[in-house]
């Protein structure tokens, strides 16, 4: 087997101001569109991971509508 390097995943970090608060949103996704892997992590301004799936969905929807 030949030596090789292949990019398999990309991570993008966004800063999102939503309802007067600042959040950091980290989106990870596989390069291969057939894998279907995608994840979202949202952190508050204190670097704490949010634990409210409904609110997370609101922030992600807002972000996607505004990028």
Secondary structure, DSSP 8 states (H G I E B T S, - for coil): --------EEEEEEEEEETTEEEEEEEEEESSTTT--EEEEEE-TTS-B---HHHHHHHHHHHHHT-
